[in-house]
Amino acid sequence: MNQITFRTATIEDLDILLHWDQQQHVIDADPDDDWDWANELRRYPAWREQLLVELDGRPLGFLQIIDPYLEDTHYWGDVDQNLRAIDIWIGEADDLGKGYGTEMMRQAIERCFASPKVTGILIDPLVTNVKAIRFYERMGFEFVEHRDFDSSHCAVYKLQKSKWKTK
């Protein structure tokens, strides 16, 4: 059985993250984002975790968990306290469709809900990313609204902690 683990992303991960940013499936999922890796990998604000995901010790993907209420750019706008927001992707196209994303998301959800204060998790796939939307719906996320973030037309979804507990 393959083991998926998370570790804090560091500046030493810059090359792999820049490489993944050039992969077509990553661009298709988030064409407008500039993660500013060289700076952000050196910052460790209390409201964010940036995690490199490994499969049996090799880089597999990236995961970011933020507190959207405290996040400094206010990307999510006015939101309730005690939420988290997740960004997730697999780096190489060859690793798609193997169940790795499901396990990454399951672990990320468990990590978020390990805090007794966290009540829900937000995600914002592009409206056109039908595969991601189906994936999130299978994980239990429910549609909230369509919203434009910068120039990206997104579907906002939320997973309530109470719904996850019943899985």
C-alpha positions in Angstrom: 0.0 0.0 0.0 1.3 3.4 -0.9 1.8 5.9 1.9 0.8 9.5 1.5 2.3 11.9 4.0 2.4 15.7 4.4 5.3 17.8 5.4 5.8 21.6 5.6 6.8 23.0 2.2 10.1 24.9 2.3 12.3 26.9 0.0 14.1 23.7 -0.9 10.8 22.7 -2.7 10.9 25.7 -5.0 12.2 23.9 -8.1 9.5 21.1 -7.9 6.7 23.6 -7.3 7.8 25.8 -10.2 7.9 22.7 -12.4 4.4 21.7 -11.4 3.2 25.2 -12.1 4.1 24.6 -15.7 2.1 21.3 -16.1 -1.0 21.7 -18.3 -3.4 20.1 -15.8 -2.3 22.5 -13.1 -2.6 25.5 -15.4 -6.1 24.3 -16.5 -7.2 24.1 -12.9 -5.9 27.5 -11.9 -4.7 29.6 -14.9 -4.6 33.0 -13.2 -2.7 32.2 -10.0 0.8 33.4 -9.2 1.8 31.7 -6.0 5.0 33.8 -5.6 6.7 30.7 -4.4 10.2 32.2 -3.8 8.7 34.6 -1.2 5.8 32.5 0.1 7.9 29.5 0.9 9.9 31.7 3.3 6.7 32.9 5.2 5.0 30.9 7.9 2.0 33.0 9.0 -0.2 31.5 11.7 -3.2 31.4 9.5 -1.6 29.1 6.8 -0.1 25.7 6.3 1.7 25.0 3.0 2.3 21.3 2.7 4.3 19.2 0.3 2.6 15.9 -0.2 4.7 12.8 -0.7 4.0 9.3 -1.9 6.4 6.8 -0.4 8.9 9.7 0.1 8.7 11.2 -3.4 7.0 14.5 -4.2 3.4 14.0 -5.3 1.5 17.2 -4.8 0.9 20.3 -2.8 -1.7 21.3 -0.3 -2.5 24.7 1.3 -4.8 25.1 4.3 -5.7 28.6 5.4 -7.9 30.3 7.8 -9.9 32.5 5.4 -11.0 34.8 8.2 -7.4 35.6 9.2 -5.7 35.4 5.8 -4.0 38.6 5.0 -5.2 39.3 1.5 -8.8 38.7 2.4 -9.2 36.6 -0.8 -12.4 35.0 0.5 -14.0 38.3 1.6 -16.3 38.4 4.6 -16.5 34.9 6.0 -17.4 33.4 9.3 -14.7 32.5 11.9 -13.7 28.9 12.4 -13.5 27.9 8.8 -10.7 26.6 6.7 -10.0 26.8 2.9 -8.1 24.2 1.0 -6.1 24.4 -2.2 -4.9 21.0 -3.5 -3.2 19.6 -6.5 -1.2 16.7 -7.8 2.0 17.7 -9.6 2.3 15.2 -12.4 -0.4 14.2 -14.8 0.7 10.5 -14.5 -0.4 10.5 -10.9 -3.9 11.6 -11.6 -6.8 9.1 -11.5 -5.1 6.7 -9.0 -6.9 7.7 -5.8 -4.1 9.8 -4.5 -6.1 13.0 -4.6 -8.9 11.3 -2.6 -6.5 10.2 0.1 -4.8 13.7 0.1 -8.2 15.4 0.6 -9.3 12.9 3.2 -6.2 13.6 5.3 -6.5 17.3 4.7 -10.1 17.3 5.9 -9.2 15.2 9.0 -6.4 17.7 9.7 -8.8 20.7 9.5 -11.5 19.0 11.6 -9.0 17.9 14.2 -9.5 21.3 15.7 -12.7 21.3 17.8 -13.3 25.0 16.7 -13.3 24.4 12.9 -16.9 24.0 11.6 -16.4 23.9 7.9 -14.1 23.9 4.9 -14.3 26.0 1.8 -13.0 25.3 -1.7 -13.3 27.2 -5.0 -12.8 25.2 -8.2 -13.2 26.9 -11.5 -16.8 26.5 -12.8 -15.3 24.8 -15.9 -13.4 22.2 -13.8 -16.2 19.7 -13.9 -13.9 16.8 -12.8 -12.8 18.7 -9.6 -16.4 19.7 -8.8 -17.5 16.0 -9.1 -14.5 15.0 -6.9 -15.5 17.6 -4.2 -19.1 16.6 -4.3 -18.1 12.9 -3.8 -16.1 14.1 -0.7 -19.3 15.6 0.7 -18.8 19.3 -0.2 -22.0 21.2 -1.0 -22.5 24.0 -3.5 -22.8 27.5 -1.9 -22.5 30.0 -4.8 -20.8 31.1 -7.9 -18.2 33.8 -7.3 -15.6 35.6 -9.2 -12.1 35.7 -7.6 -10.0 38.1 -9.7 -10.7 36.9 -13.2 -11.6 33.4 -12.3 -15.3 32.3 -12.3 -15.5 29.8 -9.5 -18.0 27.5 -7.8 -17.7 27.9 -4.0 -18.3 24.7 -2.0 -18.4 24.0 1.7 -18.1 20.9 3.8 -19.7 21.1 7.2 -18.0 19.3 10.0 -21.3 17.8 11.0 -21.7 16.2 7.6 -18.1 14.8 7.6 -18.6 13.2 11.0 -21.4 11.0 9.5 -19.2 9.6 6.8 
